[in-house]
């Protein structure tokens, strides 16, 4: 398993890309959505969002999703970071929002849905997806996915009474846990179709983290499983921006997570359950979907693999049992959920996979995005971080800073602008074309050594609507 980390400016022979070539690479996966001013129900607190992805793995293991809930209210946005392949992240990007939408529905709407299926009537749309052309659905698996979802909503009907529905916190918790359970069950049951059988096993034996936001009026909920991160950009009275983090990383740097995992296993495993800052010495995130090799008993793993397709028998990753594997499960997909009531000074939300946060501090992320969105560049004192700088270099830095304002607006997408900084910043915090060119022209087999996949969604809030909703309550 490659070590996650970030190294600067590789001293390798790489191609010199022209600025148009750099832009072409950076903009290949960008997507923007603007919310119509009147959506028929209420004026939205969300103005729109920008998203983008930059691969390091080939193929990219990150995924992203964005959708408007049509049967209830609100918008869902999420970033998913896959490991040991992209299969689990792909499944989450297609399925998780349907599970959340079902969990939010009132009892009566779920009953109408079930009646329509029983009668063979077409279903009303549940989600309006906002997708880049590269964001695809696994067509062969849709019937199986639908059947699992239907079983879930039937259980929600049985467990609720007329007039009842789950609140956002309970809905997100239920959706995350149920989808992970379904990924596991589908892999155990298998499928008569050999492609599908192989696919459900690939999904279950790979893994993915998820960082999801549900925004309805001034209520913002973040559900996080793993080491993705949600950071709010808050505009202070002097116009500067500060970072307000709405999620906790589930990894070895989080003492509460280490204590939680150690507390769930016998004292004899205290030294082995987290080793070298990894779960069982192997996995960096301490919460994730899939990854059944950290959840199933050894007997179940062997049984499922023995009856599985031949392709699996050649896969060393799936056959490998983690060391010191005594009291599974060691891993959960249960999210940590944060609620934040939006204020007029809350200007935007950044959802990012860990590839972003490994390269830029959250305060720097919020400054870059805030300055981009407002067009106002804070003239902070020019610091050079302890470097010995000649007068000529200082003159160059000042000229660079002057040019930065015009540079910012070559990007029409805030997420693209942020990726440009994440990959191309020099030691003085300015985008350097040479650094950017080197990092973007690395061969596939080397790119992953210097950076991770980066996926970003930046959601912009409407302060006037948020302020009105806070004064008058929800309409």
VOPAGU-2260 file (C-alpha; in pm, 1 decimal, decimal comma):
REM VOPAGU-2260
SITE   aa  ch    i         X         Y         Z
SITE  UNK   A    0       0,0       0,0       0,0
SITE  UNK   A    1     142,7     339,5     -93,1
SITE  UNK   A    2     212,7     575,1     192,0
SITE  UNK   A    3     -11,3     878,1     188,2
SITE  UNK   A    4     187,4    1194,0     200,7
SITE  UNK   A    5     298,8    1486,7      -4,5
SITE  UNK   A    6     639,2    1573,0    -139,0
SITE  UNK   A    7     722,8    1896,6    -309,3
SITE  UNK   A    8     853,0    1971,3    -657,1
SITE  UNK   A    9     996,9    1645,8    -786,5
SITE  UNK   A   10    1347,7    1677,6    -925,9
SITE  UNK   A   11    1263,0    1458,8   -1219,5
SITE  UNK   A   12    1275,9    1504,1   -1590,3
SITE  UNK   A   13     924,5    1618,0   -1676,5
SITE  UNK   A   14     766,9    1790,4   -1970,4
SITE  UNK   A   15     726,7    2166,0   -1969,3
SITE  UNK   A   16     357,5    2228,3   -2018,8
SITE  UNK   A   17     235,2    2553,0   -2170,2
SITE  UNK   A   18     -24,9    2756,1   -1972,6
SITE  UNK   A   19    -305,7    2640,9   -2209,2
SITE  UNK   A   20    -200,0    2276,6   -2155,5
SITE  UNK   A   21    -201,1    2329,3   -1777,4
SITE  UNK   A   22    -547,8    2484,0   -1799,3
SITE  UNK   A   23    -673,6    2197,4   -2012,5
SITE  UNK   A   24    -564,2    1942,2   -1749,2
SITE  UNK   A   25    -697,9    2144,3   -1455,7
SITE  UNK   A   26   -1036,3    2212,4   -1616,3
SITE  UNK   A   27   -1104,0    1864,7   -1759,4
SITE  UNK   A   28   -1332,1    1759,6   -1471,2
SITE  UNK   A   29   -1472,1    2093,2   -1354,8
SITE  UNK   A   30   -1846,4    2134,4   -1307,5
SITE  UNK   A   31   -2063,3    2426,6   -1194,3
SITE  UNK   A   32   -2428,0    2447,1   -1094,8
SITE  UNK   A   33   -2625,6    2762,4   -1019,7
SITE  UNK   A   34   -2951,9    2726,6    -827,2
SITE  UNK   A   35   -3244,9    2901,5   -1000,4
SITE  UNK   A   36   -3354,5    3202,3    -798,5
SITE  UNK   A   37   -3700,3    3054,4    -739,9
SITE  UNK   A   38   -3721,0    2678,1    -722,1
SITE  UNK   A   39   -4100,6    2671,4    -683,1
SITE  UNK   A   40   -4094,1    2600,3    -310,3
SITE  UNK   A   41   -3865,4    2845,1    -141,3
SITE  UNK   A   42   -3580,2    3076,0    -218,2
SITE  UNK   A   43   -3269,0    2865,7    -165,9
SITE  UNK   A   44   -2993,9    2938,6      83,5
SITE  UNK   A   45   -2757,8    2780,3    -172,2
SITE  UNK   A   46   -2654,6    3000,3    -464,7
SITE  UNK   A   47   -2473,4    2716,4    -638,9
SITE  UNK   A   48   -2158,8    2507,4    -627,8
SITE  UNK   A   49   -1834,7    2446,7    -815,9
SITE  UNK   A   50   -1666,1    2106,2    -816,9
SITE  UNK   A   51   -1355,1    1951,8    -969,5
SITE  UNK   A   52   -1126,2    1650,0    -950,8
SITE  UNK   A   53    -757,7    1603,4   -1028,5
SITE  UNK   A   54    -643,7    1239,7   -1057,6
SITE  UNK   A   55    -317,6    1104,5    -919,7
SITE  UNK   A   56    -420,4     738,5    -933,8
SITE  UNK   A   57    -491,2     585,0   -1273,0
SITE  UNK   A   58    -784,9     543,0   -1280,2
SITE  UNK   A   59    -888,1     801,1   -1022,1
SITE  UNK   A   60   -1020,7     643,7    -699,5
SITE  UNK   A   61   -1213,2     952,9    -578,1
SITE  UNK   A   62   -1576,6    1017,2    -665,3
SITE  UNK   A   63   -1819,2    1307,8    -608,9
SITE  UNK   A   64   -2197,4    1352,1    -607,2
SITE  UNK   A   65   -2444,3    1638,5    -593,3
SITE  UNK   A   66   -2823,2    1624,3    -608,0
SITE  UNK   A   67   -3138,2    1811,9    -510,3
SITE  UNK   A   68   -3394,7    1616,8    -306,0
SITE  UNK   A   69   -3727,0    1632,5    -496,1
SITE  UNK   A   70   -3958,7    1444,8    -256,6
SITE  UNK   A   71   -3832,6    1627,1      52,0
SITE  UNK   A   72   -3625,5    1946,4      59,8
SITE  UNK   A   73   -3263,3    2037,4      50,9
SITE  UNK   A   74   -2947,7    1963,2    -141,3
SITE  UNK   A   75   -2699,9    1677,2     -94,6
SITE  UNK   A   76   -2328,2    1707,3    -178,2
SITE  UNK   A   77   -2056,3    1452,9    -113,8
SITE  UNK   A   78   -1695,8    1353,2    -181,4
SITE  UNK   A   79   -1582,8     990,5    -164,2
SITE  UNK   A   80   -1221,0     873,6    -140,6
SITE  UNK   A   81   -1167,6     515,6    -254,3
SITE  UNK   A   82    -879,1     286,2    -163,1
SITE  UNK   A   83    -776,4     -56,4    -296,1
SITE  UNK   A   84    -955,2      44,2    -616,1
SITE  UNK   A   85   -1243,8     272,2    -712,0
SITE  UNK   A   86   -1533,4      22,6    -688,0
SITE  UNK   A   87   -1659,8     112,9    -339,5
SITE  UNK   A   88   -1635,5     489,6    -400,3
SITE  UNK   A   89   -1822,9     440,6    -728,6
SITE  UNK   A   90   -2103,5     251,4    -552,4
SITE  UNK   A   91   -2133,2     523,9    -285,5
SITE  UNK   A   92   -2148,7     799,5    -547,6
SITE  UNK   A   93   -2447,8     625,8    -710,5
SITE  UNK   A   94   -2633,8     492,0    -407,9
SITE  UNK   A   95   -2578,2     682,1     -83,5
SITE  UNK   A   96   -2795,4     983,7    -169,6
SITE  UNK   A   97   -3091,8     755,0    -251,9
SITE  UNK   A   98   -3058,0     598,9      94,2
SITE  UNK   A   99   -3046,7     944,9     253,6
SITE  UNK   A  100   -3347,8    1059,8      48,8
SITE  UNK   A  101   -3548,2     751,7     155,6
SITE  UNK   A  102   -3451,1     804,8     519,2
SITE  UNK   A  103   -3579,8    1165,6     504,7
SITE  UNK   A  104   -3916,8    1077,3     348,4
SITE  UNK   A  105   -4233,9    1087,1     556,6
SITE  UNK   A  106   -4423,3     761,1     607,6
SITE  UNK   A  107   -4696,1     856,8     356,1
SITE  UNK   A  108   -4448,9     928,3      73,5
SITE  UNK   A  109   -4278,1     592,5     130,4
SITE  UNK   A  110   -4618,9     418,8     114,5
SITE  UNK   A  111   -4700,2     598,2    -213,7
SITE  UNK   A  112   -4365,2     483,1    -351,9
SITE  UNK   A  113   -4433,3     121,1    -256,0
SITE  UNK   A  114   -4786,3     133,5    -401,6
SITE  UNK   A  115   -4649,5     266,0    -732,6
SITE  UNK   A  116   -4394,3     -18,5    -755,9
SITE  UNK   A  117   -4656,3    -282,7    -668,7
SITE  UNK   A  118   -4894,5    -144,9    -934,1
SITE  UNK   A  119   -4618,6    -112,0   -1194,6
SITE  UNK   A  120   -4668,4     265,3   -1218,4
SITE  UNK   A  121   -4371,1     492,3   -1298,9
SITE  UNK   A  122   -4206,6     642,0    -991,3
SITE  UNK   A  123   -4181,9    1014,3    -932,1
SITE  UNK   A  124   -3818,0    1126,9    -949,2
SITE  UNK   A  125   -3649,1    1118,7    -608,2
SITE  UNK   A  126   -3330,2    1310,4    -686,9
SITE  UNK   A  127   -3229,6    1568,0    -944,9
SITE  UNK   A  128   -2864,5    1484,4   -1011,5
SITE  UNK   A  129   -2607,4    1750,9   -1096,9
SITE  UNK   A  130   -2341,6    1547,2   -1275,8
SITE  UNK   A  131   -2031,8    1606,0   -1486,5
SITE  UNK   A  132   -2035,6    1393,5   -1805,5
SITE  UNK   A  133   -1754,8    1178,1   -1656,9
SITE  UNK   A  134   -1968,2    1093,0   -1349,8
SITE  UNK   A  135   -2130,5     766,7   -1457,1
SITE  UNK   A  136   -2369,3     498,3   -1325,9
SITE  UNK   A  137   -2294,7     124,6   -1329,1
SITE  UNK   A  138   -2584,0      24,7   -1557,1
SITE  UNK   A  139   -2555,5    -351,7   -1502,1
SITE  UNK   A  140   -2607,5    -315,4   -1125,9
SITE  UNK   A  141   -2913,8     -86,9   -1124,7
SITE  UNK   A  142   -3175,0    -363,7   -1074,0
SITE  UNK   A  143   -2984,1    -509,6    -779,8
SITE  UNK   A  144   -2930,7    -161,6    -632,7
SITE  UNK   A  145   -3302,4     -85,3    -667,3
SITE  UNK   A  146   -3406,8    -411,5    -499,6
SITE  UNK   A  147   -3181,4    -341,4    -199,1
SITE  UNK   A  148   -3316,5      14,7    -175,2
SITE  UNK   A  149   -3675,8    -109,2    -193,5
SITE  UNK   A  150   -3613,5    -355,2      90,3
SITE  UNK   A  151   -3482,6     -62,7     293,6
SITE  UNK   A  152   -3784,3     161,8     232,3
SITE  UNK   A  153   -4019,4    -130,4     310,9
SITE  UNK   A  154   -3846,4    -162,0     648,8
SITE  UNK   A  155   -3872,6     214,9     702,7
SITE  UNK   A  156   -4249,5     184,6     639,1
SITE  UNK   A  157   -4277,5    -100,4     890,8
SITE  UNK   A  158   -4082,1      93,7    1153,3
SITE  UNK   A  159   -4274,8     422,4    1123,9
SITE  UNK   A  160   -4633,0     543,2    1165,3
SITE  UNK   A  161   -4841,3     789,4     958,9
SITE  UNK   A  162   -4719,2    1144,3    1011,0
SITE  UNK   A  163   -4370,4    1031,8    1112,9
SITE  UNK   A  164   -4036,5    1094,9     944,5
SITE  UNK   A  165   -3675,2    1090,1    1057,4
SITE  UNK   A  166   -3490,9    1414,8    1127,1
SITE  UNK   A  167   -3179,1    1489,3     918,8
SITE  UNK   A  168   -2936,0    1358,3    1183,6
SITE  UNK   A  169   -3116,2    1024,3    1224,4
SITE  UNK   A  170   -3171,0     998,1     847,6
SITE  UNK   A  171   -2800,5    1043,2     765,8
SITE  UNK   A  172   -2695,4     796,3    1036,0
SITE  UNK   A  173   -2946,3     534,4     920,2
SITE  UNK   A  174   -2857,0     577,8     549,7
SITE  UNK   A  175   -2480,8     541,1     602,8
SITE  UNK   A  176   -2512,5     231,6     821,2
SITE  UNK   A  177   -2774,8      63,8     603,4
SITE  UNK   A  178   -2586,9     111,8     275,3
SITE  UNK   A  179   -2268,7     -32,6     426,4
SITE  UNK   A  180   -2470,6    -327,1     554,8
SITE  UNK   A  181   -2619,2    -377,5     206,3
SITE  UNK   A  182   -2273,6    -368,1      41,8
SITE  UNK   A  183   -2169,1    -646,6     279,0
SITE  UNK   A  184   -2485,9    -853,1     231,0
SITE  UNK   A  185   -2479,1    -827,5    -150,4
SITE  UNK   A  186   -2121,2    -958,7    -150,3
SITE  UNK   A  187   -2216,6   -1250,8      74,1
SITE  UNK   A  188   -2520,5   -1348,3    -135,4
SITE  UNK   A  189   -2346,2   -1300,7    -470,0
SITE  UNK   A  190   -2527,4   -1305,1    -804,8
SITE  UNK   A  191   -2596,8   -1556,3   -1081,7
SITE  UNK   A  192   -2454,3   -1305,1   -1330,2
SITE  UNK   A  193   -2076,1   -1354,2   -1311,1
SITE  UNK   A  194   -2001,0    -986,5   -1387,7
SITE  UNK   A  195   -2231,9    -869,7   -1109,2
SITE  UNK   A  196   -2094,8   -1130,4    -867,9
SITE  UNK   A  197   -1741,6   -1004,8    -931,8
SITE  UNK   A  198   -1857,6    -641,0    -907,1
SITE  UNK   A  199   -2025,3    -674,9    -564,1
SITE  UNK   A  200   -1711,6    -844,9    -429,6
SITE  UNK   A  201   -1487,5    -572,0    -572,9
SITE  UNK   A  202   -1710,3    -310,3    -403,8
SITE  UNK   A  203   -1704,4    -488,5     -67,4
SITE  UNK   A  204   -1331,1    -570,0     -60,6
SITE  UNK   A  205   -1228,0    -219,7    -169,1
SITE  UNK   A  206   -1319,0      69,8      59,0
SITE  UNK   A  207   -1411,3     437,0      62,9
SITE  UNK   A  208   -1449,2     730,2     297,9
SITE  UNK   A  209   -1745,0     968,2     265,7
SITE  UNK   A  210   -1798,0    1332,3     358,5
SITE  UNK   A  211   -2155,8    1442,5     285,8
SITE  UNK   A  212   -2343,6    1768,8     343,0
SITE  UNK   A  213   -2722,9    1809,9     354,8
SITE  UNK   A  214   -2833,1    2173,2     326,8
SITE  UNK   A  215   -3197,6    2267,5     381,8
SITE  UNK   A  216   -3267,9    2633,9     442,9
SITE  UNK   A  217   -3031,2    2751,0     714,5
SITE  UNK   A  218   -2976,4    2397,0     847,5
SITE  UNK   A  219   -2645,4    2244,8     742,4
SITE  UNK   A  220   -2568,9    1885,7     841,9
SITE  UNK   A  221   -2234,6    1720,2     771,8
SITE  UNK   A  222   -2197,6    1341,6     796,7
SITE  UNK   A  223   -1837,1    1223,4     783,6
SITE  UNK   A  224   -1690,0     874,0     773,3
SITE  UNK   A  225   -1310,1     871,5     736,0
SITE  UNK   A  226   -1063,3    1147,6     655,3
SITE  UNK   A  227   -1250,3    1369,4     412,1
SITE  UNK   A  228   -1320,1    1712,2     554,7
SITE  UNK   A  229   -1586,3    1985,5     556,1
SITE  UNK   A  230   -1470,6    2341,6     624,8
SITE  UNK   A  231   -1689,4    2650,9     638,9
SITE  UNK   A  232   -1558,0    2983,3     506,5
SITE  UNK   A  233   -1669,2    3259,8     744,5
SITE  UNK   A  234   -1629,5    3625,7     646,2
SITE  UNK   A  235   -1526,1    3842,9     939,7
SITE  UNK   A  236   -1625,4    4208,6     986,5
SITE  UNK   A  237   -1293,3    4328,8     841,8
SITE  UNK   A  238   -1357,3    4130,4     522,1
SITE  UNK   A  239   -1103,2    3855,5     595,5
SITE  UNK   A  240   -1200,3    3488,7     601,6
SITE  UNK   A  241   -1164,3    3235,0     880,7
SITE  UNK   A  242   -1202,5    2856,7     869,6
SITE  UNK   A  243   -1463,9    2676,7    1079,1
SITE  UNK   A  244   -1418,6    2297,9    1057,5
SITE  UNK   A  245   -1740,7    2093,1    1061,9
SITE  UNK   A  246   -1588,8    1743,6    1065,3
SITE  UNK   A  247   -1325,3    1542,7    1247,8
SITE  UNK   A  248   -1069,5    1327,0    1067,3
SITE  UNK   A  249   -1105,9     963,0    1163,5
SITE  UNK   A  250    -740,8     862,6    1175,0
SITE  UNK   A  251    -447,9     819,0    1416,1
SITE  UNK   A  252    -411,8    1196,4    1463,5
SITE  UNK   A  253    -753,1    1196,7    1634,4
SITE  UNK   A  254    -697,3    1081,1    1995,1
SITE  UNK   A  255   -1069,6    1017,5    2048,6
SITE  UNK   A  256   -1074,6     779,0    1753,0
SITE  UNK   A  257    -771,0     587,1    1878,4
SITE  UNK   A  258    -933,8     559,2    2222,6
SITE  UNK   A  259   -1265,6     448,0    2066,4
SITE  UNK   A  260   -1103,5     168,3    1867,4
SITE  UNK   A  261    -886,5      51,7    2155,4
SITE  UNK   A  262   -1192,9      51,8    2381,3
SITE  UNK   A  263   -1385,6    -174,4    2141,8
SITE  UNK   A  264   -1127,2    -455,5    2165,0
SITE  UNK   A  265    -967,4    -652,8    2450,6
SITE  UNK   A  266    -675,2    -497,3    2643,3
SITE  UNK   A  267    -447,4    -765,2    2493,9
SITE  UNK   A  268    -491,8    -595,4    2151,1
SITE  UNK   A  269    -413,3    -243,3    2269,5
SITE  UNK   A  270     -69,5    -243,6    2104,8
SITE  UNK   A  271    -176,6    -410,4    1779,1
SITE  UNK   A  272    -512,4    -254,2    1691,9
SITE  UNK   A  273    -338,6      71,8    1589,2
SITE  UNK   A  274      18,3      28,7    1466,6
SITE  UNK   A  275     232,7     281,1    1278,8
SITE  UNK   A  276     -67,3     517,9    1277,8
SITE  UNK   A  277    -278,6     267,4    1084,1
SITE  UNK   A  278    -564,5      35,8    1171,8
SITE  UNK   A  279    -400,1    -306,4    1226,6
SITE  UNK   A  280     -88,9    -147,8    1073,2
SITE  UNK   A  281    -261,1    -125,6     732,3
SITE  UNK   A  282    -546,6     123,3     692,2
SITE  UNK   A  283    -510,2     499,5     740,6
SITE  UNK   A  284    -879,1     596,8     781,2
SITE  UNK   A  285   -1035,5     449,6    1097,1
SITE  UNK   A  286   -1388,8     457,7     952,0
SITE  UNK   A  287   -1487,5     353,6     599,5
SITE  UNK   A  288   -1748,2     185,7     381,8
SITE  UNK   A  289   -1668,7    -157,7     236,3
SITE  UNK   A  290   -1329,9    -291,4     350,2
SITE  UNK   A  291   -1491,0    -617,6     460,5
SITE  UNK   A  292   -1144,5    -761,6     526,7
SITE  UNK   A  293   -1154,8    -544,2     842,5
SITE  UNK   A  294   -1517,0    -635,9     926,8
SITE  UNK   A  295   -1591,2    -999,9     842,0
SITE  UNK   A  296   -1473,5   -1304,0    1035,5
SITE  UNK   A  297   -1186,6   -1496,4     876,8
SITE  UNK   A  298   -1420,8   -1791,8     807,7
SITE  UNK   A  299   -1670,3   -1568,4     626,9
SITE  UNK   A  300   -1395,7   -1406,8     417,2
SITE  UNK   A  301   -1260,3   -1744,8     310,9
SITE  UNK   A  302   -1604,6   -1888,8     242,8
SITE  UNK   A  303   -1712,2   -1596,4      22,0
SITE  UNK   A  304   -1384,4   -1594,7    -170,3
SITE  UNK   A  305   -1386,5   -1971,4    -229,4
SITE  UNK   A  306   -1732,4   -1958,2    -384,8
SITE  UNK   A  307   -1654,0   -1638,5    -577,4
SITE  UNK   A  308   -1548,8   -1585,7    -941,3
SITE  UNK   A  309   -1207,8   -1706,2   -1060,2
SITE  UNK   A  310   -1077,5   -1348,9   -1102,9
SITE  UNK   A  311   -1068,4   -1313,7    -723,8
SITE  UNK   A  312    -841,1   -1613,1    -674,9
SITE  UNK   A  313    -556,8   -1424,6    -843,1
SITE  UNK   A  314    -609,5   -1114,2    -628,7
SITE  UNK   A  315    -358,3   -1109,3    -344,6
SITE  UNK   A  316    -524,6    -807,9    -179,2
SITE  UNK   A  317    -857,3    -985,2    -120,5
SITE  UNK   A  318    -697,1   -1312,1      -0,1
SITE  UNK   A  319    -470,1   -1138,7     250,0
SITE  UNK   A  320    -591,2   -1149,7     612,2
SITE  UNK   A  321    -471,0    -855,4     827,4
SITE  UNK   A  322    -222,5    -942,1    1104,8
SITE  UNK   A  323    -348,0    -967,6    1467,2
SITE  UNK   A  324    -702,6   -1018,7    1340,1
SITE  UNK   A  325    -873,9   -1156,9    1651,5
SITE  UNK   A  326   -1198,8    -971,2    1731,6
SITE  UNK   A  327   -1362,2    -827,0    1417,1
SITE  UNK   A  328   -1518,3    -595,2    1321,8
SITE  UNK   A  329   -1236,3    -340,9    1351,6
SITE  UNK   A  330   -1393,4     -87,4    1115,5
SITE  UNK   A  331   -1728,1      94,6    1097,6
SITE  UNK   A  332   -1900,9     316,8     840,9
SITE  UNK   A  333   -2096,1     497,2    1113,2
SITE  UNK   A  334   -2063,9     870,5    1044,8
SITE  UNK   A  335   -1992,7    1150,4    1286,6
SITE  UNK   A  336   -2266,0    1409,4    1229,5
SITE  UNK   A  337   -2239,3    1784,3    1285,4
SITE  UNK   A  338   -2524,8    2034,7    1271,1
SITE  UNK   A  339   -2459,0    2401,8    1198,7
SITE  UNK   A  340   -2722,4    2673,5    1166,2
SITE  UNK   A  341   -2606,8    2899,6     884,8
SITE  UNK   A  342   -2544,7    3268,9     953,8
SITE  UNK   A  343   -2512,1    3552,0     698,0
SITE  UNK   A  344   -2132,7    3557,8     751,2
SITE  UNK   A  345   -2106,5    3186,8     651,0
SITE  UNK   A  346   -2019,7    3240,6     284,5
SITE  UNK   A  347   -1918,6    2898,2     152,6
SITE  UNK   A  348   -1853,8    2533,6     239,7
SITE  UNK   A  349   -1554,0    2336,3     110,7
SITE  UNK   A  350   -1588,5    1956,2      95,2
SITE  UNK   A  351   -1257,0    1792,2       6,7
SITE  UNK   A  352   -1093,1    1452,4       4,4
SITE  UNK   A  353    -770,2    1426,8     200,1
SITE  UNK   A  354    -562,7    1496,6    -112,4
SITE  UNK   A  355    -656,7    1863,7     -67,7
SITE  UNK   A  356    -594,4    1891,2     306,8
SITE  UNK   A  357    -253,4    1720,8     279,4
SITE  UNK   A  358    -135,7    2004,9      55,1
SITE  UNK   A  359    -301,0    2316,0     199,9
SITE  UNK   A  360    -389,9    2420,6     554,4
SITE  UNK   A  361    -763,8    2479,4     604,3
SITE  UNK   A  362    -707,4    2850,5     676,6
SITE  UNK   A  363    -516,1    2886,6     350,3
SITE  UNK   A  364    -795,3    2700,2     164,6
SITE  UNK   A  365   -1057,3    2939,7     301,9
SITE  UNK   A  366    -844,5    3247,2     222,6
SITE  UNK   A  367    -784,6    3136,5    -137,8
SITE  UNK   A  368   -1153,5    3057,4    -197,5
SITE  UNK   A  369   -1277,3    3367,8     -14,1
SITE  UNK   A  370   -1053,5    3597,8    -214,6
SITE  UNK   A  371   -1154,6    3423,8    -536,6
SITE  UNK   A  372   -1529,7    3449,8    -468,4
SITE  UNK   A  373   -1525,0    3810,9    -346,8
SITE  UNK   A  374   -1250,4    3939,4    -575,9
SITE  UNK   A  375   -1097,4    4104,7    -268,7
SITE  UNK   A  376    -735,9    4017,8    -192,4
SITE  UNK   A  377    -629,8    4075,4     164,1
SITE  UNK   A  378    -312,7    4283,1     161,6
SITE  UNK   A  379    -148,5    4103,0     450,1
SITE  UNK   A  380     212,9    4193,7     531,5
SITE  UNK   A  381     442,4    4014,9     289,2
SITE  UNK   A  382     615,0    3735,4     479,0
SITE  UNK   A  383     883,2    3508,1     345,0
SITE  UNK   A  384     881,2    3246,2     620,6
SITE  UNK   A  385    1239,8    3277,5     741,1
SITE  UNK   A  386    1393,0    3269,1     392,8
SITE  UNK   A  387    1686,6    3496,7     310,3
SITE  UNK   A  388    1543,4    3706,0      30,2
SITE  UNK   A  389    1735,0    3956,0    -179,6
SITE  UNK   A  390    1587,6    4291,2    -275,4
SITE  UNK   A  391    1543,2    4165,5    -629,9
SITE  UNK   A  392    1349,9    3860,2    -508,9
SITE  UNK   A  393    1132,8    4081,7    -289,2
SITE  UNK   A  394    1055,9    4299,7    -591,1
SITE  UNK   A  395     961,8    3984,5    -780,9
SITE  UNK   A  396     733,1    3871,3    -498,4
SITE  UNK   A  397     555,0    4204,7    -493,2
SITE  UNK   A  398     509,0    4192,9    -870,4
SITE  UNK   A  399     375,6    3837,0    -837,5
SITE  UNK   A  400     126,9    3944,2    -573,6
SITE  UNK   A  401      11,6    4229,3    -795,2
SITE  UNK   A  402     -42,9    3984,9   -1080,3
SITE  UNK   A  403    -227,2    3736,7    -858,0
SITE  UNK   A  404    -558,1    3926,4    -874,9
SITE  UNK   A  405    -568,8    3900,0   -1253,3
SITE  UNK   A  406    -450,8    3536,1   -1237,0
SITE  UNK   A  407    -742,9    3445,2   -1012,0
SITE  UNK   A  408    -996,5    3520,7   -1279,0
SITE  UNK   A  409    -854,7    3297,4   -1548,0
SITE  UNK   A  410   -1055,2    3027,1   -1363,4
SITE  UNK   A  411   -1432,6    3032,9   -1394,4
SITE  UNK   A  412   -1460,4    2767,3   -1123,9
SITE  UNK   A  413   -1359,4    2811,3    -757,5
SITE  UNK   A  414   -1263,8    2443,3    -718,2
SITE  UNK   A  415   -1031,9    2465,3   -1020,2
SITE  UNK   A  416    -871,2    2776,1    -871,9
SITE  UNK   A  417    -816,6    2594,6    -542,0
SITE  UNK   A  418    -660,4    2290,6    -713,5
SITE  UNK   A  419    -428,8    2528,0    -904,7
SITE  UNK   A  420    -299,2    2651,2    -567,4
SITE  UNK   A  421    -291,1    2305,3    -406,1
SITE  UNK   A  422     -66,0    2166,5    -678,0
SITE  UNK   A  423     119,2    2476,0    -796,3
SITE  UNK   A  424     195,2    2686,0    -488,9
SITE  UNK   A  425     560,8    2774,9    -434,6
SITE  UNK   A  426     719,5    2828,1     -93,2
SITE  UNK   A  427     581,4    3183,4     -83,8
SITE  UNK   A  428     218,9    3071,7    -127,2
SITE  UNK   A  429     187,1    3191,2    -487,4
SITE  UNK   A  430     104,6    2977,1    -791,2
SITE  UNK   A  431     425,0    2901,7    -978,7
SITE  UNK   A  432     381,7    2786,2   -1338,6
SITE  UNK   A  433     697,1    2576,7   -1334,0
SITE  UNK   A  434     587,9    2387,6   -1020,1
SITE  UNK   A  435     240,6    2337,3   -1166,4
SITE  UNK   A  436     385,7    2213,6   -1495,5
SITE  UNK   A  437     613,2    1962,7   -1319,5
SITE  UNK   A  438     342,2    1825,3   -1094,3
SITE  UNK   A  439      89,2    1786,8   -1377,3
SITE  UNK   A  440     330,2    1621,9   -1621,8
SITE  UNK   A  441     448,3    1341,8   -1390,9
SITE  UNK   A  442     403,1     995,9   -1539,8
SITE  UNK   A  443     110,5     799,6   -1392,8
SITE  UNK   A  444     334,8     561,0   -1198,3
SITE  UNK   A  445     509,3     855,3   -1025,6
SITE  UNK   A  446     220,0    1097,4    -971,7
SITE  UNK   A  447      82,8     897,7    -677,7
SITE  UNK   A  448     417,1     924,9    -496,8
SITE  UNK   A  449     393,1    1304,3    -490,8
SITE  UNK   A  450      22,3    1370,7    -441,9
SITE  UNK   A  451    -314,1    1201,7    -391,9
SITE  UNK   A  452    -633,5    1229,7    -595,6
SITE  UNK   A  453    -797,5    1564,2    -513,4
SITE  UNK   A  454   -1175,6    1609,7    -520,1
SITE  UNK   A  455   -1342,7    1935,6    -414,4
SITE  UNK   A  456   -1697,0    2073,9    -395,7
SITE  UNK   A  457   -1733,5    2441,9    -301,6
SITE  UNK   A  458   -2089,8    2546,4    -216,4
SITE  UNK   A  459   -2170,1    2917,0    -202,9
SITE  UNK   A  460   -2441,9    3044,8      30,6
SITE  UNK   A  461   -2681,6    3334,0     -18,8
SITE  UNK   A  462   -2632,1    3557,2     289,6
SITE  UNK   A  463   -2953,0    3756,2     226,7
SITE  UNK   A  464   -3168,4    3443,3     218,2
SITE  UNK   A  465   -2987,8    3293,0     519,0
SITE  UNK   A  466   -3037,0    3615,2     716,7
SITE  UNK   A  467   -3406,8    3626,8     629,1
SITE  UNK   A  468   -3456,4    3261,3     724,9
SITE  UNK   A  469   -3288,7    3317,4    1060,3
SITE  UNK   A  470   -3513,4    3617,3    1134,9
SITE  UNK   A  471   -3844,2    3474,2    1021,0
SITE  UNK   A  472   -3787,6    3104,2    1079,6
SITE  UNK   A  473   -3842,8    2845,5     807,9
SITE  UNK   A  474   -4121,0    2924,6     563,6
